[in-house]
Amino acid sequence: MAGSSDNSATNIIMNHDFSGGLHSWHPNCCDYFVVSTELGHPGFLKKPGGNYAVVSNRKECWQGLEQDITNMVSPGSTYYVSACVGVSGPIQGLTDVLATLRLEYRDSPIGYLFIGKISVSKERWEKLEGTFSLSTMPDRIVFFLEGPSPGVDLLIQSVVITCSSPSDLGDTSNRCHNTGVRDENIILNPKFEDGLNNWSGRGCKIVLHDSMADGKIVPQYGKVFASATERTQSWNGIQQDITGRVQRKLAYEAVAVVRIFGNNVTSAVVQATLWVQTPDLREQYIGIANLQATDKDWVQLQGKFLLNVNPKRVVIYIEGPPAGTDILVNSFVVKHAEKIPPSPPPAIENPAYGVNIIQNSNLSDGTNGWFPLGNCTLGVATGSPHILPPMARDSLGHHEPLSGCCILASKRTETWMGPAQIITNNIKLFLTYQVSAWVKIGYGATGPQNVNVALGVDNQWVNGGEVEISNERWHEIGGSFRIEKQPSKVMVYVQGPAPGVDFKVAGLQIFPVDREARFKHLRRQTDKIRKRDVTLKFSGVDSSGTFVKVRQTQNTFPFGSCMSRSNIDNEDFVRFFVKNFNWAVFGNELKWYWTEAQQGHFNYRDADEMLDMCIKNNIETRGHCIFWEVEDTVQSWVKALNKNDLKKAVQNRLTGLLTRYKGKFRHYDMNNEMLHGSFYQDQLGKDIRANMFKIANQIDPSATLFVNDYHVEDGNDTRSSPEKYIAQILDLQEQGAPVGGIGIQGHIDSPVGPIVCSALDKLGILGLPIWFTELDVSSINEYVRGDDLEVMLREAYAHPAVEGIMLWGSCELFMSRDNAHLVNAEGELNEAGKRYLALKEEWLTGARGHINEQGEFTFRGFHGTYKVEIATLCKKITKTFVVDKGDTPLVVSIELK
């Protein structure tokens, strides 16, 4: 049967035999699934080791299975189709199965091209064959199988489509390109064995070499390499046009062997970039990879990319070093990215939750187990607190009192000097550890001092928590960490105050956290604040004893995510987003550097199109952000303005943006990261921040204006502690700024619930709604990433001050952090994504039972929209109702007629 591809030609159908499950195939308004031929349908020939697709729940003849083949087809070529098909279900005699193309045009009606058909009998595989050729290219080409009568299942074992040129096969000028479906490199002449054919300079000259620098530079592979030389801009480099050789919605991996040379530059960033021109002539630049290259050795530049749009033109190039520095390239490979199976859940034997891994923490044995890091002196003192710090107490519960002894670090000549201990043998991989201690600074400090619990992990610094101290009281320090790769040495040490300043450390605890124990508490808390008692009161008929089924269709709590303009070109992304999120935020497209990269030249097109998609699908939106206070994010033309012109530019930005989108964005992040930057305040004075809020509120009073910052919730940054955030908000309010909400970005590693909750409790005293605005977590292990995400979602959802959660993206290759995605590049949900959906499902209420003698049915449910089905003796009635927030029971009257 058809299904084994011809070795002499390339099959352009992805996953042609369903060995990859349902990948690349989509149902046309029906259901589908894959089964093993070893099990098979009754009566069908069983074939060991194979699969086939079943297309079921078909209501129309045209419903079937389809695949987008747009970038696989070239005009003028003839394509040969062979499919192994069958049918199952209520049929008598024969029924037809058809192969068809759907041809979609931007400005014309959809067209259909018949390929072939076969009459099929029940319980028998048949071979469907046909050919097609296109003289011109539509905007989209979809191949699909259809035909059997409604109610009949369509079975597909394999599909093969191969092509040849219209002239004889010996003419290779018009052959169909292999577009990366298999393992072929889509880069032509990748090792320059054919000179510089297929390559060109991007704004510069390219030259072929067998050696350089008097023979000191020779190829790592092969006999030659290329250089991009006479570069006058950082974007100059070497490029290749790969139009027609890449397919949308496929992930590709790019690997280049590179180095730099000349201009007295010994080290520089080299990056691989994709330039894409869309059919509507929009330009996109997609960063693939970057690394620090040197003039000493060849290095491997490696990364992945994916196209959401059918491109009109695609160019891949290497760029980056300063002008005058040559880029050397020895080889370049771009292939369809291999699917890497996920790591299994980490197996951790005897995690010993709550057990301190610090030796002699209570100092009962003097300073035994401790040593001074650097040339300082350690001693034992008394007078420290006997109780555990609050965040540790929330994790550990009842605990014996501390000893009251502390380590005194004195005679310090560097900030990093202090007490240290080697803990290598006590650390277990993938466990999340909480850090807790009391710290105090001594006399002699001339200003606020930072104290930090740090870890040296094979000479890399890991932050275990820090606190800023400006008095002589004891202060709690809290943080967390996790190690995911086996280290050779782990050292914990306490550091931070200025040289000459003594400090004390008491009760240092580092212990693995039992997250499940915390979750039990959070479930109870969630039930209290996110649910309401409901009584359905029925009238109109004698309903006593009638069966009732209640199902929540939507939770009204805001669960949102970040998106980019390119994302919405991918219909699979849009379907996933609309199904799983009810709020959206734009990653870059509303930022000032995006909407006005050059003074007076505006780009609102991207934001307009994204907003249209959200409005169409009833998704609320946050505006991120009107200004960004960190200087590195400010456009060069803005930084070049004098004070008066900058004031005008700020006013124009406020007026232009907020007038254009008045009433459309529910929130705005007013001036992003004011705890970490001060560009506008430095240039225009302290009043500018409050004035931004005031002016924005005057232009669009319907929008809630947020402050927004990072590391507020994790104890890792003294610049953005909850206390400093509160002080900033109060200062703005005292100046009359209408601050309406508190944004916690939530870019967090190894989160610990009590630490996050402590920050929320402190911020909650302001009475303002708190949103997690950019939440993401990162782990190389998908299961651990799911654990981290569950910690954050449960802590946020269980806290009464939190009124919304926004993820900072969900899809691989479109996230700002590595190993943070929930959906893999080609659309497959990973374990972290499954955890998110499981929690969403947990937070929907279902109830069933009988109406009591008083005509009532009661339950307790999450806030949101509900559907109730009432089954009486003669009919079934369906009604909808809403459970909104409230402290008293909700009574819903339902009249049955």
Steps between C-alpha positions, in 0.01 A plus 500: 500500500595863470665628810864419443654803335685472172875516561554693178281794603415685819159469659378854574241377750608532862439201728368312197438170684384644837806360674517842664142482622288790373789741444449729194145370430179688581135392493249694292211556746506144633692277743812292439738267679775249424486126571746217454447266205587216734172566677314637203137503398328161477549341157795716394834344415723533804851633440758483783660827606277740305240768577205652320276799555127476568286800403171476688190696599461616139179691433572590134662325204772768472625448854835320524868545575724773358860625488643835391752440216544861385876519526547149362357574156660675203307634196546303179588170669286187482420330828405136539265405783461153650295438815401184684140550620207307640160554659309363796145540618141479376548452123361260242707429191752763390569859600742749344812648661635812328835683505461875453699824518359815657655809341471815710560849361527824693270701272307227316253225586631164617553249218497117504700264281393136466795256509346154496253261660455133580187296575554320828315213665474445871794334679744521209804719436510658153754709310385847393717656225508822300712788378488878508696798371465873571593768249493778762535503875205584728564645844424167669470141380330235714487131405207305644319169483118495510197329346330224699140546609427677831540266795758285320852505644781577255818297564839610367810281525744714301530784247786552256538803271812518284587733215713538187554784257275522190801431277700180527636410841857558393437879498562613858431869442135471601506210745292532812717598792521276803370746754646356813246224548773245559859541611642684201681827554302780340815711473653466154880469478523490881879443520595724206623204298344669196669829577264782590211378286160560666660743750515879499613785719244687706621858450862387476743285302548124541824317425603131486814388691697186560691676780551843657743676734809334353351156534388540862133477398404187309163330451367278775313297236580456133754701305358854491297757691336833416544843653267799507742792472501877447209522743385852590194409711436236765222349283738438207583134449461193281157387383305245297151524355308190614162596353298192412712269711336565839146417601279690741421348839807276487787545743848518348837474669789712370863418576790712372872471571633857537776723636611863463813671371657845484454859617671417834178339621567177686143419608159604364140379480421312178137425424289317244190685382210429267355776283146422387284688254132411530254493208376847599864624492533529877856439621587279797836440664525176696798449727620139479810486720788706635824431683828660596750409226874562514791537260668194653271204425212384288175483702159351428209742468178306554131585529147432375235691308147458372294696248137571579427653160530381142798713396542683174876503557736365769868582549723357772816688594777532757573842651595671824865602553605867489569664165842411362506152657479207257254215557643162403266210416621144449165324462126564534229238548124556528280192546158416629552493878500160663237438760675446831299277735431663837704404800318269741386636836804519727525205734599640840559245772437611858461873433503571875264797473557761767837362612774761522808407292722757679742343746515649849240761419428570869877539573487255790844385387651846460586575139570136414388432140537868409799680352571865416478581128789735445713675758239562769437373851212284621382476859193398698280761666170492686184708509337388172128410469380164631206473260513393137464778241134524387543365145684191628238456772227494232683218322617296798212546741580410863875509553732499797631844601826632364802500732539877528858470373628661183814524287681834514698581183756776563822649358354480151695672221275401205122489453506124426669403825297316764413157642493205256430129496538223238166324440576302182410159640177626658342635180259292293427592139159645408396556861391855581678632809378784719759729660432672832708691753509794741764760412618821665770755418742643754625849568684707243260483207456836326184408309269211412681167467408196291538157659481203266493123546683377191603168355810429300402217266815399310613862523166640378310734732147399594279737698347344811330819621600848610381784719587866539571613860517860615477456878641279774197271535482134398354446153360193331666386181311254280555349158520176308700311242515175307789323328419300186844386380742295707757738653848411617493755783229700676586760762257716693626831636361822646632826359410852397570784746772751419859422604555577868135437593447207738187289474330214682318192368267289714306180432594454135265236361510338155238230463304329220140617471198270511278663242214252528454582867468868408251419223256349751488833683462692172208285387314585819583869460389495135167348597443788742574792268424377146172317564152595607202309639224480239134406529306429181133567573266337248142600432229440241446125540515240773872439477556303821727204429597630155862433403726802454845517342709818547811563291724806511587610146738782586692624803490879495834542677745656252749245367694659217819479299742703296491484120693646209379621161654204319313258730161594359605391150497145636143372518604222738634758746182706475282195569708407804506856631127563464416168663728537801534872580251781551750789519792602279801729519726593208867418550653795313249640255363776724834615639621842392814364335273286280227751416745787435845355438589814302361836597176578319477159328225299667421129492166421659415241238629206703316600816183578302495152346567330833230704670253412222568130558440541873178698456371246248553221753376687811846515655576792732835677460767667713706781347871436556652750533462877449854585619796294615722666758813288435740701282618208286143459368460864392536582129816689403299788356316543832826498696639769269218750574552802720277547804229707329482274196490192721204646691318553169586147383364351823180701465464395135553136591227517765257685276564292191481158662217557745281691258540234233408215733264678737274249671665199336773400747369422850841555661822683423842447653573868539879528534660160508760401763533826692681314778776404256532807278462878509556638150194728484530602864867588453428708192171665598493500879320298766155639412500339156399159629188619678420732209508208258231330709291817522511580128428139401200491732365824354523365144354155572337485845360151423844337514655379827859625526756260649849517638696197381831352616699180547663300784239638738383157612813285525735666753781523244528874436524771766414766243149361464410367842130522594588776746661714228211434263252611766702816567507583128125451460421711807730775371321503164161511670610789722580691180150433372584216260193279440682170549233236443687172520821325599680296237737224610676370191576156640812396308596256774725200560439216748204674670414428863140565602548672838754744352262595219207521740695722739554755223131487403393549863721809532381655173139410579484760779478771232156373395586510130441208261814294446567331167778268398569667169786303339512164676745238380703223661795310359639149535670260260264232632139546387361335813697729730394797286142386550561482876631858502206622296256326731662670803453844344149443370376354826660773712353772281154346468479436875590857598210746540702799376584339164248577226670367187785288364676562167755249370791650307432275202438130453669384178859391445714738288269787598599526867748742653647222718635159405324191634191698601251396229182297547458409133783366287600674177272298274197521727533200732397558861781412740473389863498858631221586258302197611537617860360843409197346329447258789484793744260687273282189499526465880371855535173423322205377705265216417208380712206265455212373706127529559290806575381486861145529629531879521580513127867583564841365406807630683872479429821700550676610183775712352409843366403485135243397241293185544261280307233299683310210344169399655359165393126479565276205413409645163788722393851631563543872574830692484559836667809715557593717798797687645660465842672828580701600805315538828518416869139389530336198333376563147140411423424439131133476406427270208153473355414170334238523228 
